[in-house]
């Protein structure tokens, strides 16, 4: 960040539906502060005998009124002291996995540096508190908090950076540039009229009414101003001149760039049947979309909802609307929910879970038309509907890239550094088709954590770090009190192995293709999910097979 006075540059192109910014910490939904509960465990103000913490051990205590997690390295020569709570949603880091100098959160796989508390991998964007540990004979004592190290100047400093898209990838890229010492101008252009939001919760807790509105912004406008990031809300880029290195906006203005990141995300597929343009028919992608669904769902007591599509987004919407007390029906053409991604056993489990909560399925059917208070199925049957939500997929927003002449293959083709076919132009998130370092296959993945991590990687490569993107895909899906975690990527499989019992909500499910484990889904097995991610990262297929232990073939 530049020294001296910081200029405040937040440009608002459209002024409708602006979200009132919250001045709290980003990504703190569901997180507990140290004032929320009394500290537990030993009083570390008095120090601790080193023998009380064996090599590789973890101990949670308290110091100066704050909860502290002590971690001893496997070799026994280092002891670290950090907060036991993830800065994302407050997950218990003491139940996570230690991997060298890092700790990984069991909830959503955020990663932190035990030496500094720094957030090393999304979805956490904020560091966690970290304390200095001193050895005095056979005892260890905690000192002051460790400050965040000042970043070193990057290897390369583009004169100016423009980021098109202020979702997961774009926001993460802008933050990473500043955190890593880039001091030049940054322009972050977002098509939405609110500051970047916690998109996963639009279909989960926020839609269900269990997350407050003020929890939704990732950052408030002051955050961008303090870091001298020009945030253009409601901005729409209409063209890219890769030769002249300039983008044009719908309002007639232009922005020059030396490095450009395309992070335009994806757009919901919309219904095209008669009545699909009615005011009670919705898709869900933005905060405004979620607000509109809530308004319709709460306009009358026990409203009736029809969800079209048994996708992750569709079923999360169904769960959230049931939590609000709506009568919910799901209409989908497949035989099972989520079968194409999770297979038959997990698909059947998800269906049974929703049916336990009162959702009624109409599988093997499509919609013929939508009426003011009902939908008509392909067999002529009718379902009452005060609100209709379509969750039938998304398409990558690649029109700008196509117009600019970038290489396209069902997404924007990028190399291992996430650079497109045009020098100085990068792509990240839902639009990027990138090479997997282990299989050589090209993947395009529509997950929030993947988008954030790609945004971080692209930002570092724009300033010369030249580090290939190698992170393992991860996502989670929440249905009532059940969370499904998924690591890896299996577009197809020829066998499914199950360790544990899916019906007992405690299982590890491995998807094999030609004998190789390509992905792992878990229910109630957070530690195994974390271990699977680290094994995929290292390419340790033997360890993945061992992780499954005693298994049954599905």
C-alpha positions as CSV (number, residue, x, y, z in Angstrom):
1,X,0.0,0.0,0.0
2,X,1.2,3.5,-0.8
3,X,2.6,5.6,2.1
4,X,1.0,8.9,3.0
5,X,-2.5,10.0,2.6
6,X,-4.9,7.3,1.2
7,X,-7.3,8.5,-1.4
8,X,-10.9,7.4,-1.1
9,X,-12.1,6.1,-4.4
10,X,-15.4,4.2,-4.3
11,X,-17.4,4.7,-7.5
12,X,-21.1,3.9,-7.6
13,X,-22.6,3.7,-11.0
14,X,-26.0,2.5,-10.0
15,X,-27.6,3.4,-6.7
16,X,-30.4,0.9,-6.3
17,X,-30.4,-1.6,-3.5
18,X,-27.1,-0.6,-1.9
19,X,-26.3,-2.8,1.0
20,X,-25.6,-0.9,4.2
21,X,-22.0,-1.8,5.0
22,X,-21.1,-3.6,8.1
23,X,-17.9,-2.5,9.9
24,X,-17.1,-5.8,11.5
25,X,-14.5,-8.3,10.5
26,X,-14.9,-10.1,7.2
27,X,-15.9,-13.7,7.0
28,X,-17.1,-13.8,10.6
29,X,-20.4,-15.4,10.1
30,X,-21.1,-17.7,12.9
31,X,-17.8,-17.0,14.5
32,X,-17.5,-16.6,18.3
33,X,-15.4,-13.8,19.8
34,X,-13.4,-14.5,22.9
35,X,-16.1,-12.5,24.8
36,X,-18.7,-14.9,23.7
37,X,-17.6,-17.7,26.0
38,X,-15.5,-18.2,29.1
39,X,-12.0,-19.4,28.2
40,X,-11.4,-23.1,29.1
41,X,-8.4,-25.3,29.6
42,X,-5.2,-24.5,31.6
43,X,-4.2,-21.0,32.5
44,X,-1.3,-20.3,30.2
45,X,-0.5,-17.0,32.0
46,X,1.5,-19.2,34.5
47,X,3.3,-21.0,31.7
48,X,3.3,-24.8,31.0
49,X,5.6,-27.7,31.5
50,X,6.8,-28.7,28.0
51,X,6.2,-32.4,29.0
52,X,2.4,-31.6,29.2
53,X,2.5,-31.1,25.4
54,X,3.9,-34.2,23.6
55,X,5.4,-33.9,20.1
56,X,2.6,-33.4,17.6
57,X,0.2,-32.5,20.4
58,X,-2.4,-29.8,20.6
59,X,-3.6,-28.1,23.8
60,X,-6.3,-25.4,24.2
61,X,-6.0,-23.0,27.1
62,X,-6.3,-19.3,27.8
63,X,-3.9,-16.4,28.1
64,X,-4.7,-12.8,29.1
65,X,-8.4,-13.7,28.9
66,X,-8.2,-15.1,25.4
67,X,-8.4,-18.7,24.1
68,X,-5.1,-20.0,22.8
69,X,-4.2,-23.2,21.0
70,X,-0.7,-24.5,21.6
71,X,0.7,-26.8,18.9
72,X,4.0,-28.7,19.3
73,X,5.8,-29.8,16.1
74,X,6.1,-33.5,15.3
75,X,9.8,-33.2,15.9
76,X,9.2,-31.6,19.3
77,X,11.5,-28.6,18.7
78,X,8.9,-25.9,18.1
79,X,5.8,-24.8,20.0
80,X,3.3,-22.4,18.4
81,X,0.5,-20.4,20.0
82,X,-2.5,-19.2,17.9
83,X,-6.2,-18.7,18.3
84,X,-8.2,-22.0,18.2
85,X,-10.9,-20.4,16.1
86,X,-10.9,-20.0,12.3
87,X,-11.4,-16.4,11.1
88,X,-13.9,-17.7,8.5
89,X,-16.9,-19.1,10.4
90,X,-15.2,-19.7,13.8
91,X,-14.4,-23.4,13.2
92,X,-12.4,-25.3,15.9
93,X,-8.8,-25.4,14.6
94,X,-7.9,-27.7,17.4
95,X,-10.0,-30.3,15.6
96,X,-8.2,-29.7,12.3
97,X,-5.1,-31.1,10.8
98,X,-1.5,-29.9,11.4
99,X,0.6,-30.0,8.2
100,X,4.2,-28.7,8.8
101,X,3.9,-25.0,9.8
102,X,0.2,-24.8,9.0
103,X,-3.1,-25.7,10.5
104,X,-6.2,-26.5,8.4
105,X,-9.7,-25.8,9.6
106,X,-12.0,-28.9,9.6
107,X,-15.1,-26.9,8.6
108,X,-14.2,-25.3,5.3
109,X,-10.5,-26.1,4.9
110,X,-9.1,-22.6,5.5
111,X,-5.3,-22.7,6.2
112,X,-3.2,-20.7,8.6
113,X,0.5,-20.2,9.3
114,X,1.3,-21.3,12.8
115,X,4.3,-19.0,12.9
116,X,2.4,-15.8,12.1
117,X,-1.3,-16.5,12.2
118,X,-1.5,-15.5,8.5
119,X,-4.4,-16.8,6.4
120,X,-2.7,-19.0,3.8
121,X,-5.6,-20.3,1.9
122,X,-9.3,-19.3,1.3
123,X,-12.0,-19.2,2.4
124,X,-10.4,-17.4,5.4
125,X,-9.3,-13.9,4.4
126,X,-8.3,-12.6,7.8
127,X,-5.4,-13.8,10.0
128,X,-5.9,-15.3,13.4
129,X,-4.2,-14.0,16.6
130,X,-0.7,-15.4,17.2
131,X,1.5,-15.2,20.3
132,X,5.3,-15.4,20.8
133,X,6.4,-18.6,22.7
134,X,9.4,-18.5,24.9
135,X,11.3,-21.5,26.4
136,X,12.5,-21.2,30.0
137,X,14.2,-24.4,31.1
138,X,11.5,-27.1,31.1
139,X,8.7,-24.6,30.8
140,X,7.2,-22.6,28.0
141,X,5.7,-19.1,28.4
142,X,3.6,-17.0,26.2
143,X,4.7,-13.5,25.3
144,X,3.1,-10.7,23.3
145,X,1.1,-11.1,20.2
146,X,3.0,-11.5,17.0
147,X,2.4,-8.7,14.5
148,X,1.7,-9.3,10.8
149,X,5.0,-9.3,8.9
150,X,5.4,-6.4,6.5
151,X,5.2,-7.7,2.9
152,X,8.3,-7.6,0.7
153,X,8.1,-5.8,-2.6
154,X,6.8,-8.1,-5.3
155,X,9.2,-9.4,-8.0
156,X,7.3,-7.4,-10.7
157,X,5.1,-4.4,-10.2
158,X,2.6,-3.7,-13.0
159,X,1.9,0.0,-13.4
160,X,-1.9,-0.6,-12.9
161,X,-4.1,-3.6,-12.3
162,X,-7.8,-4.0,-13.4
163,X,-10.0,-6.7,-12.1
164,X,-13.3,-7.4,-13.9
165,X,-15.7,-9.1,-11.5
166,X,-16.1,-8.5,-7.7
167,X,-17.1,-12.0,-6.6
168,X,-15.0,-14.6,-4.9
169,X,-12.0,-14.5,-7.3
170,X,-12.0,-10.8,-8.0
171,X,-12.2,-9.8,-4.3
172,X,-9.6,-12.3,-3.2
173,X,-7.2,-11.1,-5.9
174,X,-7.6,-7.4,-4.9
175,X,-6.9,-8.2,-1.3
176,X,-4.0,-10.5,-2.1
177,X,-2.3,-7.8,-4.2
178,X,-2.3,-5.4,-1.3
179,X,-1.4,-8.0,1.3
180,X,1.6,-9.1,-0.7
181,X,3.0,-5.6,-1.1
182,X,1.7,-4.4,-4.5
183,X,1.5,-0.6,-4.2
184,X,0.2,0.4,-7.7
185,X,-3.4,1.3,-8.6
186,X,-6.1,-1.4,-8.4
187,X,-9.5,-1.1,-10.0
188,X,-12.1,-3.7,-8.9
189,X,-15.2,-3.5,-11.2
190,X,-18.3,-5.3,-9.9
191,X,-21.5,-5.6,-11.8
192,X,-23.6,-5.9,-8.6
193,X,-24.5,-2.8,-6.6
194,X,-23.4,-4.1,-3.3
195,X,-19.9,-4.7,-2.0
196,X,-18.7,-8.3,-2.4
197,X,-20.8,-10.7,-0.4
198,X,-20.5,-14.2,1.2
199,X,-22.2,-15.9,-1.8
200,X,-22.4,-19.4,-0.3
201,X,-24.8,-18.2,2.4
202,X,-27.2,-16.7,-0.1
203,X,-28.8,-20.2,-0.4
204,X,-27.9,-21.3,3.1
205,X,-28.2,-19.5,6.5
206,X,-29.1,-16.1,5.1
207,X,-32.0,-17.5,3.0
208,X,-33.1,-19.6,5.9
209,X,-33.3,-16.6,8.2
210,X,-30.6,-17.7,10.6
211,X,-27.8,-15.3,9.3
212,X,-28.2,-11.6,9.8
213,X,-28.0,-9.2,6.9
214,X,-24.9,-7.5,8.3
215,X,-23.0,-10.8,8.2
216,X,-23.2,-10.9,4.4
217,X,-20.6,-8.4,3.1
218,X,-17.1,-9.8,2.9
219,X,-15.9,-6.2,3.4
220,X,-17.4,-2.8,3.7
221,X,-16.6,0.1,1.4
222,X,-14.2,1.6,4.0
223,X,-12.0,-1.5,3.7
224,X,-11.4,-0.8,0.0
225,X,-10.9,2.9,0.6
226,X,-8.3,2.3,3.3
227,X,-6.3,0.0,0.9
228,X,-6.6,2.4,-2.0
229,X,-8.6,0.0,-4.1
230,X,-11.0,1.7,-6.5
231,X,-14.2,-0.2,-6.2
232,X,-16.7,0.4,-9.0
233,X,-20.1,-0.9,-8.0
234,X,-22.7,-1.5,-10.7
235,X,-19.9,-1.4,-13.4
236,X,-20.3,-3.3,-16.6
237,X,-17.3,-3.8,-18.9
238,X,-18.4,-3.9,-22.5
239,X,-15.1,-4.7,-24.3
240,X,-11.5,-5.4,-23.9
241,X,-8.7,-4.1,-26.1
242,X,-5.8,-6.6,-25.4
243,X,-3.5,-4.8,-27.8
244,X,-4.0,-1.4,-26.3
245,X,-4.5,-2.9,-22.8
246,X,-7.7,-1.0,-22.0
247,X,-11.2,-2.0,-20.9
248,X,-14.3,0.0,-21.9
249,X,-17.4,0.3,-19.6
250,X,-21.0,0.8,-20.4
251,X,-21.0,4.4,-19.0
252,X,-18.5,5.4,-21.7
253,X,-15.4,5.4,-19.4
254,X,-12.3,3.3,-19.9
255,X,-9.6,1.9,-17.7
256,X,-6.0,1.2,-18.8
257,X,-4.3,-1.8,-17.4
258,X,-0.9,-3.5,-17.4
259,X,-2.3,-6.7,-15.8
260,X,-6.0,-7.7,-16.1
261,X,-7.9,-10.3,-14.3
262,X,-11.2,-11.6,-15.7
263,X,-13.3,-13.0,-12.8
264,X,-16.8,-12.6,-14.3
265,X,-18.2,-15.8,-12.8
266,X,-21.2,-17.5,-14.1
267,X,-24.9,-16.7,-14.9
268,X,-27.9,-18.8,-13.9
269,X,-29.6,-20.8,-16.6
270,X,-33.1,-19.4,-16.8
271,X,-36.4,-21.2,-17.6
272,X,-37.8,-20.6,-21.0
273,X,-41.3,-22.1,-20.6
274,X,-44.5,-20.1,-20.7
275,X,-44.8,-18.0,-17.5
276,X,-41.1,-18.1,-16.7
277,X,-40.9,-14.3,-16.7
278,X,-43.6,-13.9,-13.9
279,X,-42.6,-11.9,-10.8
280,X,-42.7,-14.9,-8.5
281,X,-40.2,-16.8,-10.5
282,X,-36.6,-16.5,-9.4
283,X,-33.0,-17.6,-9.9
284,X,-30.4,-17.3,-7.1
285,X,-27.0,-15.8,-7.7
286,X,-26.9,-12.3,-6.1
287,X,-27.8,-10.8,-2.7
288,X,-30.7,-9.0,-4.5
289,X,-31.9,-12.4,-5.7
290,X,-31.8,-13.9,-2.2
291,X,-33.6,-10.8,-0.8
292,X,-36.3,-11.1,-3.5
293,X,-36.9,-14.8,-2.7
294,X,-37.2,-14.0,1.1
295,X,-39.6,-11.2,0.4
296,X,-41.9,-13.5,-1.7
297,X,-41.5,-16.4,0.8
298,X,-42.5,-14.2,3.8
299,X,-45.3,-12.3,2.1
300,X,-47.9,-14.7,3.4
301,X,-48.1,-17.4,6.1
302,X,-47.1,-20.9,5.1
303,X,-46.3,-19.9,1.5
304,X,-45.9,-22.6,-1.1
305,X,-42.7,-23.0,-3.0
306,X,-41.6,-25.1,-6.0
307,X,-37.9,-25.5,-6.6
308,X,-37.0,-26.5,-10.2
309,X,-33.9,-28.7,-10.3
310,X,-32.4,-31.0,-7.7
311,X,-28.9,-29.3,-7.9
312,X,-26.9,-28.3,-4.9
313,X,-28.3,-24.7,-5.1
314,X,-31.8,-26.0,-5.6
315,X,-31.7,-28.4,-2.6
316,X,-30.0,-25.8,-0.4
317,X,-32.9,-23.4,-1.3
318,X,-35.4,-26.2,-0.5
319,X,-33.8,-26.7,2.9
320,X,-33.7,-23.0,3.7
321,X,-37.3,-22.4,2.7
322,X,-38.4,-25.4,4.8
323,X,-36.6,-23.9,7.7
324,X,-38.8,-20.8,7.2
325,X,-41.8,-23.1,7.3
326,X,-42.8,-23.0,3.6
327,X,-44.5,-26.0,1.9
328,X,-41.7,-27.1,-0.6
329,X,-41.9,-29.3,-3.7
330,X,-38.8,-30.1,-5.8
331,X,-39.3,-30.9,-9.5
332,X,-36.4,-32.5,-11.4
333,X,-35.9,-34.8,-14.4
334,X,-33.4,-37.2,-12.9
335,X,-34.1,-40.3,-10.9
336,X,-32.2,-39.1,-7.8
337,X,-31.0,-35.7,-6.5
338,X,-27.3,-35.0,-7.1
339,X,-26.7,-38.5,-8.6
340,X,-24.5,-37.1,-11.4
341,X,-22.1,-35.6,-8.8
342,X,-22.4,-37.8,-5.7
343,X,-23.7,-41.1,-7.0
344,X,-26.7,-43.2,-6.1
345,X,-26.1,-43.9,-2.5
346,X,-25.5,-40.3,-1.4
347,X,-28.2,-39.2,-3.8
348,X,-30.7,-41.4,-2.0
349,X,-29.5,-40.2,1.4
350,X,-30.0,-36.6,0.4
351,X,-33.5,-37.3,-0.8
352,X,-34.4,-39.1,2.4
353,X,-32.9,-36.3,4.5
354,X,-35.1,-33.7,2.7
355,X,-38.2,-35.9,2.9
356,X,-37.6,-36.2,6.7
357,X,-37.9,-32.5,6.8
358,X,-41.1,-32.4,4.7
359,X,-39.9,-31.7,1.2
360,X,-41.8,-33.5,-1.5
361,X,-40.0,-34.7,-4.7
362,X,-41.4,-35.0,-8.2
363,X,-38.5,-36.7,-9.9
364,X,-38.6,-37.7,-13.6
365,X,-40.6,-34.6,-14.4
366,X,-40.1,-31.2,-15.9
367,X,-42.2,-28.1,-15.9
368,X,-44.6,-27.4,-18.8
369,X,-45.7,-23.9,-17.7
370,X,-46.0,-21.5,-14.8
371,X,-49.2,-19.9,-13.8
372,X,-49.8,-17.0,-11.3
373,X,-50.3,-19.3,-8.4
374,X,-49.2,-22.8,-9.6
375,X,-46.9,-24.7,-11.9
376,X,-47.9,-27.3,-14.5
377,X,-45.8,-30.4,-14.8
378,X,-45.1,-32.3,-18.1
379,X,-47.8,-34.9,-17.1
380,X,-50.4,-32.2,-16.7
381,X,-50.4,-32.3,-12.9
382,X,-50.4,-29.0,-11.0
383,X,-48.6,-27.8,-7.9
384,X,-49.6,-24.7,-6.0
385,X,-46.8,-22.2,-6.0
386,X,-46.4,-18.7,-4.4
387,X,-42.7,-18.7,-5.2
388,X,-40.8,-20.6,-7.9
389,X,-37.0,-20.9,-7.7
390,X,-35.0,-22.3,-10.7
391,X,-31.8,-24.1,-9.8
392,X,-31.0,-25.7,-13.2
393,X,-27.4,-24.8,-13.5
394,X,-25.2,-21.9,-14.6
395,X,-23.2,-20.9,-17.6
396,X,-19.7,-19.2,-17.5
397,X,-19.8,-15.5,-18.4
398,X,-17.2,-15.6,-21.2
399,X,-18.7,-13.1,-23.7
400,X,-16.0,-10.5,-22.9
401,X,-13.3,-13.1,-23.5
402,X,-14.8,-14.2,-26.7
403,X,-15.1,-10.7,-28.0
404,X,-11.4,-10.1,-27.1
405,X,-10.3,-13.1,-29.1
406,X,-9.0,-15.1,-26.1
407,X,-8.8,-18.9,-26.4
408,X,-12.0,-20.6,-25.4
409,X,-12.9,-24.2,-24.6
410,X,-16.2,-24.3,-22.6
411,X,-14.6,-21.6,-20.5
412,X,-11.5,-19.4,-20.8
413,X,-8.4,-21.4,-21.4
414,X,-5.5,-20.6,-19.0
415,X,-2.1,-22.0,-18.3
416,X,-0.8,-23.3,-15.0
417,X,-0.2,-19.6,-13.9
418,X,-3.9,-18.8,-14.8
419,X,-2.8,-16.6,-17.7
420,X,-5.0,-16.6,-20.8
421,X,-3.8,-16.7,-24.4
422,X,-3.3,-12.9,-24.2
423,X,-0.2,-11.7,-22.4
424,X,-1.0,-9.9,-19.1
425,X,-4.6,-11.1,-19.1
426,X,-5.5,-13.7,-16.4
427,X,-8.7,-15.5,-15.6
428,X,-9.9,-17.1,-12.4
429,X,-13.0,-18.7,-10.9
430,X,-16.0,-20.2,-12.7
431,X,-14.8,-19.1,-16.1
432,X,-11.3,-20.5,-16.0
433,X,-10.4,-23.9,-17.6
434,X,-7.1,-24.7,-16.1
435,X,-4.7,-27.7,-16.3
436,X,-4.8,-30.1,-13.3
437,X,-1.2,-30.7,-12.2
438,X,-1.7,-34.4,-11.5
439,X,-3.8,-35.7,-14.3
440,X,-3.1,-33.2,-17.0
441,X,-6.8,-32.8,-17.7
442,X,-8.3,-29.4,-18.1
443,X,-11.0,-28.5,-15.5
444,X,-13.4,-25.7,-15.0
445,X,-14.9,-25.8,-11.5
446,X,-17.8,-23.8,-10.1
447,X,-16.9,-23.7,-6.4
448,X,-16.5,-20.7,-4.1
449,X,-13.3,-21.8,-2.4
450,X,-11.7,-22.7,-5.8
451,X,-12.6,-19.2,-7.1
452,X,-11.1,-17.5,-4.1
453,X,-7.9,-19.5,-4.2
454,X,-7.5,-19.0,-8.0
455,X,-8.0,-15.3,-7.4
456,X,-5.2,-15.3,-4.9
457,X,-2.9,-17.4,-7.2
458,X,-3.6,-15.1,-10.2
459,X,-2.8,-12.0,-8.1
460,X,0.5,-13.4,-7.1
461,X,1.4,-14.4,-10.6
462,X,0.4,-11.0,-12.0
463,X,3.2,-9.5,-9.8
464,X,5.8,-12.0,-10.9
465,X,5.8,-14.9,-8.4
466,X,5.3,-17.4,-11.3
467,X,3.8,-20.1,-9.1
468,X,1.6,-22.7,-10.8
469,X,-1.9,-23.1,-9.4
470,X,-2.0,-26.5,-7.8
471,X,-4.7,-26.3,-5.1
472,X,-7.1,-29.3,-4.7
473,X,-10.8,-28.5,-5.5
474,X,-13.0,-28.3,-2.4
475,X,-16.6,-27.4,-1.7
476,X,-19.2,-28.0,0.9
477,X,-23.0,-28.2,0.8
478,X,-25.3,-27.7,3.7
479,X,-28.7,-29.4,4.1
480,X,-30.4,-28.7,7.5
481,X,-27.9,-30.0,10.1
482,X,-25.9,-32.1,7.6
483,X,-22.9,-30.9,5.7
484,X,-21.3,-32.7,2.8
485,X,-17.7,-31.9,2.1
486,X,-16.1,-32.8,-1.2
487,X,-12.4,-32.7,-2.3
488,X,-10.9,-33.6,-5.7
489,X,-12.8,-33.7,-8.9
490,X,-14.5,-36.6,-10.6
491,X,-16.4,-35.7,-13.8
492,X,-16.9,-39.5,-14.2
493,X,-16.3,-42.6,-12.2
494,X,-16.5,-46.4,-12.7
495,X,-16.7,-47.4,-9.0
496,X,-17.6,-45.9,-5.6
497,X,-16.1,-47.1,-2.3
498,X,-17.8,-46.3,1.0
499,X,-16.1,-46.4,4.4
500,X,-18.5,-46.1,7.3
501,X,-22.3,-45.8,7.0
502,X,-24.0,-43.1,5.0
503,X,-27.3,-43.7,6.8
504,X,-25.5,-43.0,10.1
505,X,-24.2,-39.7,8.8
506,X,-20.6,-40.8,9.2
507,X,-19.0,-41.9,6.0
508,X,-16.1,-41.4,3.6
509,X,-17.1,-41.9,-0.1
510,X,-14.4,-42.3,-2.7
511,X,-15.0,-42.0,-6.5
512,X,-12.7,-44.1,-8.6
513,X,-11.9,-43.8,-12.3
514,X,-9.8,-46.6,-13.8
515,X,-8.8,-47.6,-10.3
516,X,-7.6,-44.1,-9.3
517,X,-9.4,-42.2,-6.5
518,X,-10.4,-38.9,-8.2
519,X,-12.6,-37.4,-5.4
520,X,-13.7,-38.0,-1.9
521,X,-17.0,-36.9,-0.2
522,X,-17.5,-37.0,3.5
523,X,-20.3,-36.7,6.0
524,X,-19.4,-36.3,9.6
525,X,-15.8,-37.0,8.9
526,X,-14.1,-33.6,8.8
527,X,-10.6,-34.8,9.6
528,X,-10.7,-37.4,6.9
529,X,-11.8,-34.7,4.4
530,X,-8.8,-32.6,5.4
531,X,-6.4,-35.5,5.1
532,X,-7.8,-36.4,1.7
533,X,-7.1,-32.8,0.6
534,X,-3.5,-33.0,1.7
535,X,-3.0,-36.4,0.1
536,X,-4.5,-35.2,-3.2
537,X,-2.1,-32.2,-3.0
538,X,0.9,-34.4,-2.7
539,X,-0.4,-36.9,-5.2
540,X,-0.2,-39.7,-2.6
541,X,-2.7,-42.1,-4.0
542,X,-1.5,-44.9,-1.8
543,X,-2.4,-42.9,1.3
544,X,-5.8,-42.1,-0.2
545,X,-6.5,-45.8,-0.5
546,X,-5.4,-46.4,3.1
547,X,-7.7,-43.6,4.2
548,X,-10.6,-45.6,3.0
549,X,-9.6,-48.5,5.3
550,X,-12.3,-51.2,5.3
551,X,-14.7,-50.3,2.5
552,X,-17.6,-51.6,0.6
553,X,-18.0,-51.4,-3.2
554,X,-21.1,-49.5,-4.4
